[in-house]
Amino acid sequence: MPRWVSKLLDKFSEARTGTRDSGHLPKSRASLAQHNPPLQSADSSIFRQCKDLGHVGPLPEFQYHPLPTTGSFRVLQLITKPDGQPSWDLINVSLDLPPVYTTISYTWDSVEIISSISFKDGQRFPLTDTLSTMLAALEEKAKSERLSLFSVWIDAICINQLDNSEKGLQVQMMRDIYMNSQKTLIWLGYISDNSSRVADTILRMKELFSRRPVISGDPNYASEIVKDEPWLRDLDDQLDDLFKRKWFSRVWIIQEVACSEQVEFMWSNKVMSWDDVQFATTSFSNFGIFLPPAARLGMGNQGYIDGMRRVFRNDGSLNPIQVLWWSQNFYATEPLDKIYALFGLIPEVYRNAIAVDYGWNVRDLFVQVASTLLTMNVGGRDINMLAAAGLGFNRQVEDLPSWVPDWTIREKPLSLTMTVFLAPGPHFHAAPASKVVGRVGPLPDSIIMDGIIIDTISRRSGIRPKALFLSEEGNWYMQEELYASILKYVDECFDLIRSVVPYHTGQHVDEVLCRTLIGNTTTDNQLATSEYEILFQDFYSFLSPRYDSSSLAPEWRPTPLEFMTNKFRKVYNFLDKSRVFITPRGLAGLGNHALEEGDVVALILGTCVPYILRPVASGTSTTRQYQLVGECYVHGIMNGEGMHLGPVEDIMLV
């Protein structure tokens, strides 16, 4: 049972028995209305009912009327009577003949019950602070637009959250519920003066950028615009207050927005279209505005959602690996929702194969999802899910097989494979093969893949130091006291690579080292060009006297400023917590921090990149067993060159 549901049950119990401490009152409606005068209406039924439950008296348990068919769902109807008085009711409707309704996207900020709402059948439904203020705003909206009938769908009210069976069925319908709605309103709550003004600012910015398009890379552009448009000077404060809101990090919002035809933000009495906000945030990003981490994450998440929404609106579904990877930054109170919240976005064949059951534990669900993707591999690329798994990732779900990703981890490290799904990238083809599928292994929670064991790791470097930090001004810099540790790491990698030259590709040691250190991939997901070898020499000469910088062209001579900004990022800031390794066959590669000497390098047919595996005792099984450590870069065999280095065999991952 979700934690928030357990807390809500406790509150219901307190309300029914009258045991709640009525002297400890939540934030009062009067205070809230005082700070938000546009919603201080005497006709608001919600405001008239907003009393502490200790004063209202015990509430009986709310009884939902059963849904008659599997295609049925509920909507909350607001009816405005001829005398202007609003009343609410909860009715059953069908997807076969749905009414006109609006879906509401929001986030739970509290489970504290502060009021209730009355329906026609005489029942009262307990309301949290978020629901109470949201319904009050919807009453005002209906009144201002003179709507005699206004139907909305709000998951916390329209789904019996205490019935796991109903909840599972309704989650499977959410795709259709949002796709059939007239629009989706995103309720951000009551917010400060800064973010109240941001709606007007966004419209002004849209008009401004239409007149004066952003000039990418022009260092004077922002200052000139601000000088001409002084109203932009506190833009960072406005955006910070808006985008740090919890809504922007909630995993459910991805499906809610992607499936909706029309989307609008609503805060206090302000309304703004999704497209206008997205246009403005794209412009803000190019404008060079620096925001605190929470707001920067929120703005970035909106960009992720917009990208997924565009793909979904065009194609009708999203690649499951793509949407799972993209959504890792988003938060779910219930771990099962890291899958279920995205259920409506994936292809139908997967929706039919994955059960929505809130009685499951999260481990078993993650195993089922991973097994389904590998054994079906519908899109031909889903086998690359393995890049999100392995011992090199932080894992908090207990007893998870090494080949199963832990989707509860919000940290999203950079990945050689995932550049294929996120943006046009190198598109490595290390193990090309026609459609390959995994097979369920004979051991519990094992999977068998076709693959080639290439070689064994004989030596490895230390873990790459994290040397880049983001300043409060938004600039990248390197702490000077870390120069020695970085130089030590690069020297160690240099010695490893030098021990396997001449390299089988015929390239110079500098080029092999440079391309291996960055996985031959740039920070913008492109294959590294010859510029990177020069940049690397600059970088090394900056740290060490081994190279004579006077021999380099003047434009490439290093300065401290260069290596504290973006050029330094190009040669260092790609794969975090990585190690360089070599093998007896003379191969050099880059893997994650968990790799050990004795691990093997393998090609798993159909995947983009090689993988590092750890042999485990096979017991009575005739098939060799391995734990998955993670993906890796191996210089010179990233495009099928290693397919002749061994026989294809069964590889059992456990």
C-alpha positions as CSV (number, residue, x, y, z in Angstrom):
1,M,0.0,0.0,0.0
2,P,1.4,3.4,-0.9
3,R,2.8,5.3,2.1
4,W,0.6,8.3,1.5
5,V,-2.5,6.1,1.5
6,S,-1.5,4.6,4.8
7,K,-1.2,8.1,6.3
8,L,-4.6,9.1,4.8
9,L,-6.2,6.0,6.3
10,D,-4.8,7.1,9.7
11,K,-6.3,10.5,9.2
12,F,-9.6,9.0,8.2
13,S,-9.6,6.9,11.3
14,E,-8.8,9.9,13.5
15,A,-11.6,11.9,11.9
16,R,-14.1,9.1,12.4
17,T,-13.2,8.6,16.0
18,G,-12.8,12.2,16.8
19,T,-9.3,11.6,18.3
20,R,-7.5,14.2,16.3
21,D,-6.1,17.1,18.3
22,S,-8.4,19.9,17.3
23,G,-6.3,22.5,19.0
24,H,-3.5,22.0,16.5
25,L,-4.9,23.7,13.4
26,P,-3.5,23.7,9.9
27,K,-3.1,26.9,7.9
28,S,-6.5,28.6,8.0
29,R,-8.6,29.3,4.9
30,A,-9.0,32.9,6.1
31,S,-5.3,33.4,6.0
32,L,-5.1,31.7,2.6
33,A,-7.9,33.9,1.3
34,Q,-6.3,37.0,2.7
35,H,-3.1,36.3,0.7
36,N,-5.1,35.5,-2.5
37,P,-8.0,38.0,-2.7
38,P,-9.1,36.9,-6.2
39,L,-10.4,33.7,-4.7
40,Q,-12.0,35.1,-1.5
41,S,-15.5,34.5,-2.7
42,A,-18.4,34.3,-0.2
43,D,-20.1,31.9,-2.7
44,S,-17.3,29.4,-2.6
45,S,-18.7,26.2,-1.2
46,I,-15.2,24.9,-0.4
47,F,-14.3,28.0,1.6
48,R,-17.6,27.7,3.5
49,Q,-16.7,24.1,4.4
50,C,-13.0,24.7,5.2
51,K,-13.0,23.9,8.9
52,D,-10.8,21.7,11.0
53,L,-12.3,18.2,11.2
54,G,-12.1,18.4,14.9
55,H,-14.8,21.1,14.7
56,V,-16.8,19.5,11.8
57,G,-17.1,16.3,13.7
58,P,-16.3,12.7,12.8
59,L,-16.7,11.7,9.2
60,P,-18.1,8.3,8.2
61,E,-16.0,6.3,5.8
62,F,-16.7,7.4,2.2
63,Q,-18.5,4.7,0.2
64,Y,-17.8,4.8,-3.6
65,H,-20.6,3.6,-5.9
66,P,-19.2,0.6,-7.9
67,L,-18.1,1.2,-11.4
68,P,-20.4,-0.9,-13.6
69,T,-18.0,-1.9,-16.5
70,T,-14.3,-2.1,-17.1
71,G,-14.7,1.0,-19.3
72,S,-16.3,3.1,-16.6
73,F,-14.7,5.9,-14.6
74,R,-15.9,8.8,-12.4
75,V,-16.0,12.5,-12.9
76,L,-16.5,15.2,-10.4
77,Q,-19.3,17.5,-11.5
78,L,-19.7,21.1,-10.5
79,I,-23.2,22.4,-11.0
80,T,-23.9,26.1,-10.6
81,K,-27.5,26.6,-9.6
82,P,-29.6,29.5,-11.0
83,D,-29.1,31.4,-7.7
84,G,-25.3,31.1,-8.3
85,Q,-24.7,28.6,-5.6
86,P,-22.3,25.8,-6.6
87,S,-22.8,22.1,-5.8
88,W,-20.7,19.0,-6.4
89,D,-21.4,15.5,-7.3
90,L,-19.4,12.3,-8.2
91,I,-20.9,10.4,-11.1
92,N,-20.0,7.3,-13.1
93,V,-19.4,7.7,-16.8
94,S,-18.1,5.6,-19.7
95,L,-15.2,5.9,-22.2
96,D,-17.7,4.7,-24.8
97,L,-19.7,7.9,-24.5
98,P,-17.7,10.3,-22.3
99,P,-19.0,13.7,-21.3
100,V,-17.0,16.9,-21.8
101,Y,-14.6,17.0,-18.9
102,T,-11.2,18.5,-17.9
103,T,-8.4,16.4,-16.3
104,I,-6.5,17.9,-13.5
105,S,-2.7,17.4,-13.0
106,Y,-1.3,18.3,-9.6
107,T,0.9,17.1,-6.8
108,W,0.1,16.0,-3.3
109,D,1.8,18.4,-0.8
110,S,0.2,17.2,2.3
111,V,-2.1,14.4,3.6
112,E,-3.5,16.7,6.4
113,I,-7.3,16.7,6.1
114,I,-8.7,20.2,6.6
115,S,-12.2,20.2,5.1
116,S,-14.8,18.1,3.3
117,I,-17.0,18.3,0.3
118,S,-20.7,17.2,0.2
119,F,-22.3,15.2,-2.6
120,K,-25.9,14.7,-3.6
121,D,-26.1,11.4,-1.9
122,G,-25.4,13.1,1.4
123,Q,-21.8,11.8,1.8
124,R,-18.9,14.0,2.6
125,F,-15.5,13.4,1.1
126,P,-12.4,14.5,3.2
127,L,-10.2,17.0,1.5
128,T,-6.5,17.8,2.0
129,D,-5.2,21.3,1.7
130,T,-4.2,20.8,-2.0
131,L,-7.6,19.4,-3.0
132,S,-9.5,22.0,-1.0
133,T,-7.7,25.0,-2.5
134,M,-7.8,23.5,-6.0
135,L,-11.6,22.9,-5.8
136,A,-12.1,26.5,-4.6
137,A,-10.1,27.8,-7.6
138,L,-12.1,25.6,-10.0
139,E,-15.4,27.0,-8.5
140,E,-14.0,30.5,-9.2
141,K,-13.1,29.5,-12.7
142,A,-16.5,28.1,-13.4
143,K,-18.1,31.2,-12.0
144,S,-15.9,33.6,-14.0
145,E,-16.6,31.6,-17.2
146,R,-20.3,31.3,-16.4
147,L,-20.2,27.5,-16.7
148,S,-23.5,25.9,-15.4
149,L,-21.9,22.5,-15.7
150,F,-18.2,21.8,-15.2
151,S,-16.9,18.3,-15.0
152,V,-13.4,17.4,-13.9
153,W,-11.3,14.3,-13.3
154,I,-9.1,14.3,-10.2
155,D,-7.4,11.0,-9.4
156,A,-7.5,11.3,-5.6
157,I,-11.3,11.7,-5.7
158,C,-12.4,9.9,-8.8
159,I,-10.4,6.7,-8.1
160,N,-11.0,4.7,-4.9
161,Q,-7.4,4.9,-3.7
162,L,-8.0,2.2,-1.1
163,D,-9.1,-0.4,-3.6
164,N,-6.0,-1.8,-5.3
165,S,-8.1,-3.8,-7.8
166,E,-10.0,-0.7,-9.0
167,K,-6.8,1.4,-8.9
168,G,-5.0,-1.1,-11.2
169,L,-7.8,-1.0,-13.7
170,Q,-8.1,2.8,-13.6
171,V,-4.3,3.2,-14.1
172,Q,-4.6,1.1,-17.3
173,M,-7.3,3.5,-18.5
174,M,-5.5,6.8,-17.7
175,R,-4.1,7.0,-21.2
176,D,-7.6,7.1,-22.6
177,I,-8.9,9.3,-19.8
178,Y,-6.4,12.0,-20.6
179,M,-6.6,11.6,-24.4
180,N,-10.4,12.0,-24.3
181,S,-10.5,15.0,-22.0
182,Q,-11.2,18.5,-23.4
183,K,-8.0,19.8,-21.8
184,T,-5.7,19.2,-18.9
185,L,-5.3,21.9,-16.3
186,I,-2.0,21.8,-14.3
187,W,-2.7,23.2,-10.8
188,L,0.4,24.7,-9.3
189,G,-1.4,26.2,-6.3
190,Y,-1.2,29.6,-4.8
191,I,2.2,31.2,-5.4
192,S,4.1,34.3,-4.7
193,D,4.1,37.7,-6.3
194,N,7.2,36.7,-8.3
195,S,5.5,33.7,-10.0
196,S,2.2,35.5,-10.3
197,R,4.0,38.1,-12.5
198,V,5.7,35.4,-14.5
199,A,2.6,34.8,-16.6
200,D,2.7,38.3,-17.9
201,T,6.5,38.1,-18.3
202,I,6.2,34.9,-20.4
203,L,3.8,36.6,-22.8
204,R,6.2,39.6,-23.0
205,M,9.2,37.3,-23.5
206,K,7.3,35.5,-26.4
207,E,6.7,38.8,-28.1
208,L,10.3,40.0,-27.4
209,F,12.0,36.9,-28.8
210,S,9.8,37.1,-31.8
211,R,11.2,40.5,-32.5
212,R,14.8,39.8,-31.3
213,P,15.7,36.1,-31.8
214,V,18.2,34.6,-29.4
215,I,21.8,34.7,-30.8
216,S,23.4,31.6,-29.4
217,G,26.9,32.1,-28.3
218,D,26.8,35.9,-28.3
219,P,28.2,36.9,-24.9
220,N,26.7,40.4,-25.2
221,Y,23.2,39.4,-26.2
222,A,21.8,39.0,-22.7
223,S,23.2,42.2,-21.3
224,E,22.0,44.2,-24.3
225,I,18.5,42.8,-23.9
226,V,18.3,43.5,-20.2
227,K,19.6,47.1,-20.8
228,D,16.8,47.6,-23.3
229,E,14.2,45.7,-21.3
230,P,14.6,46.5,-17.6
231,W,11.6,44.4,-16.6
232,L,13.8,41.4,-17.2
233,R,16.1,42.1,-14.3
234,D,14.3,40.0,-11.7
235,L,13.4,37.2,-14.2
236,D,15.6,34.7,-12.4
237,D,13.6,35.2,-9.2
238,Q,10.3,34.8,-11.0
239,L,11.4,31.6,-12.7
240,D,12.9,30.2,-9.5
241,D,9.6,30.5,-7.7
242,L,7.7,28.9,-10.5
243,F,10.0,26.0,-11.5
244,K,11.1,24.9,-8.1
245,R,7.5,23.6,-7.5
246,K,7.2,19.9,-6.7
247,W,4.9,19.4,-9.7
248,F,7.8,19.6,-12.1
249,S,9.5,16.6,-10.5
250,R,6.5,14.3,-10.2
251,V,6.6,11.2,-12.4
252,W,2.8,11.0,-13.1
253,I,2.9,14.4,-14.9
254,I,4.8,12.9,-17.9
255,Q,1.9,10.7,-19.0
256,E,-0.7,13.3,-18.0
257,V,0.9,16.0,-20.2
258,A,2.0,13.7,-23.1
259,C,-1.5,12.2,-23.6
260,S,-3.4,15.5,-23.4
261,E,-4.4,17.4,-26.5
262,Q,-4.5,20.7,-24.8
263,V,-2.6,21.6,-21.7
264,E,-2.7,24.8,-19.5
265,F,-1.0,25.9,-16.3
266,M,-3.1,27.4,-13.6
267,W,-1.8,29.1,-10.5
268,S,-3.9,31.4,-8.3
269,N,-6.1,33.1,-10.9
270,K,-3.5,32.9,-13.7
271,V,-3.8,30.6,-16.7
272,M,-1.0,30.0,-19.3
273,S,-0.8,27.5,-22.2
274,W,1.9,24.7,-22.1
275,D,3.2,25.8,-25.5
276,D,3.7,29.4,-24.4
277,V,5.6,28.3,-21.2
278,Q,7.7,25.9,-23.2
279,F,8.6,28.5,-25.8
280,A,9.6,30.8,-23.1
281,T,11.7,28.3,-21.2
282,T,13.6,27.3,-24.3
283,S,14.3,31.0,-24.9
284,F,15.4,31.4,-21.2
285,S,17.8,28.5,-21.6
286,N,19.4,30.1,-24.6
287,F,19.3,33.5,-22.9
288,G,21.8,32.2,-20.3
289,I,19.7,32.6,-17.2
290,F,21.2,30.7,-14.2
291,L,18.7,29.2,-11.7
292,P,19.2,27.4,-8.4
293,P,19.3,23.6,-8.7
294,A,15.7,22.9,-7.8
295,A,14.3,25.4,-10.4
296,R,16.9,24.3,-13.0
297,L,15.8,20.7,-12.6
298,G,12.2,21.7,-12.9
299,M,12.8,23.7,-16.1
300,G,14.9,20.8,-17.5
301,N,12.1,18.3,-16.7
302,Q,9.6,20.4,-18.6
303,G,11.9,20.2,-21.6
304,Y,12.0,16.4,-21.2
305,I,8.3,16.2,-21.0
306,D,7.8,18.4,-24.0
307,G,10.1,16.2,-26.1
308,M,8.2,13.1,-25.0
309,R,4.9,14.8,-25.7
310,R,5.8,15.6,-29.2
311,V,7.0,12.1,-30.0
312,F,3.8,10.6,-28.4
313,R,1.5,12.9,-30.3
314,N,3.2,11.9,-33.5
315,D,3.7,8.2,-33.0
316,G,1.1,7.2,-30.4
317,S,3.6,5.6,-28.1
318,L,7.2,5.9,-26.8
319,N,10.0,3.5,-26.8
320,P,9.9,2.0,-23.3
321,I,13.6,2.3,-22.7
322,Q,13.5,5.9,-23.8
323,V,10.7,6.9,-21.4
324,L,12.1,4.9,-18.5
325,W,15.5,6.5,-18.9
326,W,14.1,10.0,-19.4
327,S,11.9,9.7,-16.3
328,Q,14.6,8.8,-13.8
329,N,14.9,12.3,-12.5
330,F,11.2,12.3,-11.6
331,Y,9.8,11.4,-8.2
332,A,7.2,8.8,-7.1
333,T,6.0,8.3,-3.6
334,E,5.0,4.8,-4.5
335,P,8.0,3.0,-6.1
336,L,5.6,0.9,-8.3
337,D,4.6,4.1,-10.0
338,K,8.0,4.5,-11.6
339,I,6.5,1.9,-14.0
340,Y,2.8,2.4,-13.7
341,A,2.9,6.2,-14.1
342,L,4.3,5.7,-17.6
343,F,2.2,2.7,-18.5
344,G,0.0,4.6,-21.0
345,L,3.0,5.8,-23.0
346,I,4.5,2.5,-24.1
347,P,3.3,0.4,-27.1
348,E,0.2,-1.7,-26.7
349,V,2.0,-5.0,-27.0
350,Y,3.9,-4.2,-23.8
351,R,0.8,-2.8,-22.0
352,N,-0.8,-6.2,-22.6
353,A,2.2,-8.1,-21.3
354,I,2.8,-6.1,-18.1
355,A,0.3,-6.5,-15.2
356,V,-0.8,-3.4,-13.3
357,D,-1.2,-4.8,-9.8
358,Y,-0.6,-2.7,-6.6
359,G,-0.4,-5.8,-4.6
360,W,3.1,-6.6,-6.2
361,N,6.4,-5.7,-4.5
362,V,8.6,-3.4,-6.5
363,R,11.4,-6.0,-7.0
364,D,9.1,-8.5,-8.7
365,L,7.6,-5.7,-10.9
366,F,11.1,-4.5,-12.1
367,V,12.1,-8.1,-12.9
368,Q,8.9,-8.6,-14.9
369,V,9.4,-5.4,-16.9
370,A,13.1,-6.2,-17.6
371,S,12.3,-9.8,-18.6
372,T,9.4,-8.6,-20.9
373,L,11.6,-6.1,-22.7
374,L,14.4,-8.5,-23.2
375,T,12.3,-11.5,-24.3
376,M,10.1,-9.5,-26.6
377,N,12.4,-6.8,-27.9
378,V,9.6,-5.5,-30.0
379,G,11.3,-2.4,-31.3
380,G,14.6,-4.2,-32.0
381,R,16.4,-1.8,-29.7
382,D,14.8,-2.7,-26.4
383,I,17.6,-5.2,-25.6
384,N,19.7,-2.1,-24.9
385,M,17.9,-1.8,-21.6
386,L,20.9,-3.6,-20.2
387,A,22.8,-0.3,-20.3
388,A,20.6,0.9,-17.5
389,A,21.5,-2.1,-15.3
390,G,24.6,-3.5,-13.7
391,L,26.6,-3.5,-10.5
392,G,28.0,-0.1,-11.4
393,F,24.7,1.7,-10.7
394,N,23.5,2.7,-7.2
395,R,20.8,0.2,-6.3
396,Q,18.3,0.5,-3.4
397,V,15.8,-2.2,-4.3
398,E,17.0,-5.3,-2.4
399,D,17.9,-8.6,-4.0
400,L,17.5,-7.2,-7.6
401,P,19.3,-9.4,-10.3
402,S,22.2,-7.6,-11.8
403,W,20.6,-7.4,-15.3
404,V,17.5,-5.6,-14.0
405,P,17.6,-1.8,-13.7
406,D,16.6,-0.1,-10.5
407,W,14.2,2.6,-11.7
408,T,13.8,4.1,-8.2
409,I,17.3,5.7,-8.4
410,R,16.8,9.3,-9.4
411,E,20.5,9.8,-10.3
412,K,20.8,9.5,-14.1
413,P,24.5,9.0,-15.0
414,L,25.7,9.5,-18.5
415,S,25.6,6.5,-20.8
416,L,27.1,5.6,-24.1
417,T,24.1,3.6,-25.1
418,M,21.4,6.0,-24.0
419,T,22.7,8.8,-26.3
420,V,20.9,6.7,-29.0
421,F,17.6,7.3,-27.3
422,L,18.1,10.9,-26.1
423,A,19.6,12.6,-29.1
424,P,21.4,12.0,-32.4
425,G,24.6,10.4,-31.3
426,P,27.5,8.1,-32.2
427,H,25.1,5.2,-32.6
428,F,27.7,2.5,-32.0
429,H,27.0,-0.9,-33.4
430,A,29.4,-3.1,-31.4
431,A,27.3,-6.3,-31.8
432,P,25.1,-6.0,-34.9
433,A,22.6,-8.7,-35.4
434,S,19.1,-9.2,-36.7
435,K,16.4,-9.1,-34.1
436,V,17.7,-10.9,-31.0
437,V,15.6,-11.8,-28.0
438,G,16.6,-13.1,-24.6
439,R,15.3,-16.3,-23.1
440,V,14.2,-17.0,-19.5
441,G,17.0,-19.0,-17.8
442,P,16.7,-22.2,-15.8
443,L,17.6,-20.5,-12.6
444,P,15.2,-18.1,-10.7
445,D,15.4,-14.6,-12.1
446,S,18.0,-15.5,-14.7
447,I,18.0,-14.5,-18.4
448,I,20.0,-16.1,-21.2
449,M,21.5,-13.9,-24.0
450,D,23.5,-14.8,-27.1
451,G,27.0,-13.3,-26.9
452,I,30.7,-13.5,-27.5
453,I,33.3,-13.4,-24.7
454,I,36.1,-11.2,-26.0
455,D,38.7,-11.1,-23.3
456,T,39.5,-10.7,-19.6
457,I,40.4,-7.4,-17.9
458,S,44.0,-7.7,-16.7
459,R,44.7,-4.2,-15.4
460,R,42.6,-1.2,-14.4
461,S,43.1,2.4,-13.4
462,G,41.8,4.1,-10.4
463,I,38.4,5.8,-10.4
464,R,38.3,9.1,-12.4
465,P,38.2,12.0,-10.0
466,K,35.2,14.3,-10.2
467,A,36.8,17.7,-11.0
468,L,34.2,19.9,-12.5
469,F,31.8,22.0,-10.4
470,L,29.1,24.5,-11.3
471,S,29.5,27.9,-9.8
472,E,26.7,30.1,-8.5
473,E,27.1,32.2,-11.7
474,G,26.5,29.2,-13.9
475,N,30.1,28.7,-15.0
476,W,32.1,25.5,-14.9
477,Y,35.3,25.5,-13.0
478,M,37.9,23.1,-11.6
479,Q,39.2,23.3,-8.1
480,E,43.0,24.0,-8.2
481,E,43.7,21.6,-5.3
482,L,42.4,18.7,-7.5
483,Y,45.0,19.3,-10.3
484,A,47.4,16.7,-8.7
485,S,44.7,13.9,-8.4
486,I,43.6,14.5,-12.0
487,L,47.1,14.4,-13.3
488,K,47.8,11.2,-11.4
489,Y,44.7,9.6,-12.9
490,V,45.6,10.7,-16.5
491,D,49.2,9.5,-16.0
492,E,48.0,6.2,-14.8
493,C,45.7,5.8,-17.8
494,F,48.5,7.0,-20.1
495,D,50.8,4.2,-18.7
496,L,48.1,1.6,-19.2
497,I,47.5,2.6,-22.9
498,R,51.2,2.8,-23.6
499,S,51.6,-0.8,-22.5
500,V,49.3,-2.0,-25.4
501,V,50.8,0.0,-28.2
502,P,51.3,-0.3,-31.1
503,Y,47.5,-0.5,-31.0
504,H,45.7,-2.7,-33.5
505,T,44.1,0.3,-35.1
506,G,47.5,1.8,-35.9
507,Q,46.7,5.0,-34.0
508,H,49.1,7.0,-31.9
509,V,49.0,6.5,-28.1
510,D,47.7,10.0,-27.6
511,E,44.7,9.4,-29.8
512,V,43.9,6.1,-28.3
513,L,44.1,7.6,-24.8
514,C,42.1,10.7,-25.6
515,R,39.3,8.8,-27.4
516,T,39.2,6.1,-24.7
517,L,39.0,8.6,-21.8
518,I,35.8,10.2,-23.3
519,G,34.3,7.0,-24.8
520,N,35.0,8.7,-28.2
521,T,31.9,10.7,-27.5
522,T,31.5,14.5,-27.1
523,T,29.4,16.2,-24.5
524,D,26.8,16.9,-27.1
525,N,26.6,13.2,-28.1
526,Q,28.7,13.3,-31.2
527,L,31.7,11.3,-32.2
528,A,34.9,13.0,-31.2
529,T,36.7,14.8,-34.0
530,S,40.5,15.4,-34.4
531,E,40.0,18.6,-32.4
532,Y,39.7,16.5,-29.3
533,E,43.2,15.1,-29.6
534,I,44.5,18.7,-29.7
535,L,42.3,19.7,-26.8
536,F,43.5,16.8,-24.8
537,Q,47.2,17.7,-25.4
538,D,46.3,21.2,-24.2
539,F,44.6,19.8,-21.2
540,Y,47.6,17.6,-20.4
541,S,50.2,20.3,-20.9
542,F,48.1,22.5,-18.6
543,L,48.5,19.9,-15.8
544,S,51.9,18.5,-16.6
545,P,55.2,19.5,-18.2
546,R,55.3,16.3,-20.2
547,Y,54.1,18.2,-23.3
548,D,55.8,21.4,-24.5
549,S,52.9,23.8,-25.0
550,S,55.1,26.2,-26.9
551,S,55.0,23.8,-29.8
552,L,51.3,24.1,-30.1
553,A,49.5,26.5,-32.4
554,P,48.8,29.8,-30.6
555,E,45.1,29.3,-30.6
556,W,45.5,26.0,-28.7
557,R,48.0,27.2,-26.1
558,P,46.3,26.5,-22.7
559,T,45.3,29.2,-20.2
560,P,43.8,28.6,-16.8
561,L,40.6,30.3,-17.9
562,E,40.2,27.9,-20.9
563,F,40.3,24.9,-18.7
564,M,37.9,26.2,-16.1
565,T,35.2,26.6,-18.7
566,N,33.6,24.7,-21.5
567,K,36.7,23.5,-23.4
568,F,37.8,21.6,-20.4
569,R,34.4,19.9,-20.2
570,K,34.9,18.5,-23.7
571,V,37.9,16.4,-22.8
572,Y,36.9,15.4,-19.2
573,N,33.3,15.7,-18.3
574,F,31.6,12.7,-19.9
575,L,31.5,9.5,-18.0
576,D,31.6,10.0,-14.3
577,K,33.1,7.5,-11.9
578,S,34.8,5.6,-14.7
579,R,38.0,3.5,-15.0
580,V,40.3,2.7,-17.9
581,F,41.2,-0.9,-18.4
582,I,43.3,-3.1,-20.7
583,T,43.2,-6.8,-21.7
584,P,45.8,-9.5,-22.6
585,R,44.7,-9.2,-26.3
586,G,45.9,-5.6,-26.2
587,L,42.5,-3.9,-26.0
588,A,41.9,-0.6,-24.1
589,G,38.6,0.5,-22.8
590,L,36.6,2.5,-20.4
591,G,34.1,1.1,-17.9
592,N,32.3,2.1,-14.7
593,H,33.9,2.2,-11.2
594,A,32.7,-1.3,-10.3
595,L,34.8,-3.2,-12.8
596,E,37.5,-5.4,-11.4
597,E,40.5,-7.3,-12.8
598,G,39.2,-10.8,-13.8
599,D,36.0,-9.4,-15.2
600,V,35.3,-10.2,-18.8
601,V,34.5,-8.0,-21.8
602,A,31.6,-9.4,-23.9
603,L,29.5,-8.6,-26.9
604,I,25.8,-9.3,-26.3
605,L,24.2,-9.6,-29.7
606,G,21.9,-6.8,-30.8
607,T,23.3,-4.3,-28.3
608,C,25.1,-1.0,-29.2
609,V,28.2,-1.3,-27.0
610,P,30.3,-4.0,-25.3
611,Y,29.5,-5.0,-21.7
612,I,31.6,-6.0,-18.7
613,L,30.5,-9.2,-17.0
614,R,31.7,-10.9,-13.7
615,P,31.9,-14.7,-13.7
616,V,30.1,-16.4,-10.9
617,A,30.2,-20.1,-9.9
618,S,27.9,-22.1,-12.2
619,G,27.1,-24.9,-9.8
620,T,25.5,-27.7,-11.8
621,S,24.5,-25.6,-14.8
622,T,26.4,-26.2,-18.0
623,T,25.8,-22.6,-19.1
624,R,28.4,-20.1,-17.7
625,Q,26.8,-17.5,-15.4
626,Y,27.7,-13.9,-15.0
627,Q,26.7,-10.8,-13.1
628,L,26.3,-7.7,-15.3
629,V,28.7,-4.9,-14.2
630,G,27.8,-2.4,-16.9
631,E,28.4,-1.1,-20.4
632,C,31.8,-0.1,-21.6
633,Y,33.8,1.5,-24.5
634,V,36.5,-0.6,-26.1
635,H,38.6,1.3,-28.6
636,G,38.6,-0.2,-32.1
637,I,35.7,-2.7,-31.7
638,M,32.7,-0.4,-31.4
639,N,31.3,-1.1,-34.9
640,G,31.3,-4.8,-35.3
641,E,35.1,-5.3,-35.5
642,G,35.0,-7.7,-32.5
643,M,32.4,-10.1,-33.9
644,H,35.1,-12.5,-35.1
645,L,37.0,-12.6,-31.8
646,G,35.1,-15.6,-30.4
647,P,32.2,-18.0,-30.9
648,V,28.6,-17.1,-30.1
649,E,27.5,-18.8,-26.9
650,D,24.8,-18.7,-24.3
651,I,25.5,-16.1,-21.6
652,M,23.4,-16.5,-18.5
653,L,22.9,-13.3,-16.5
654,V,21.9,-13.6,-12.8
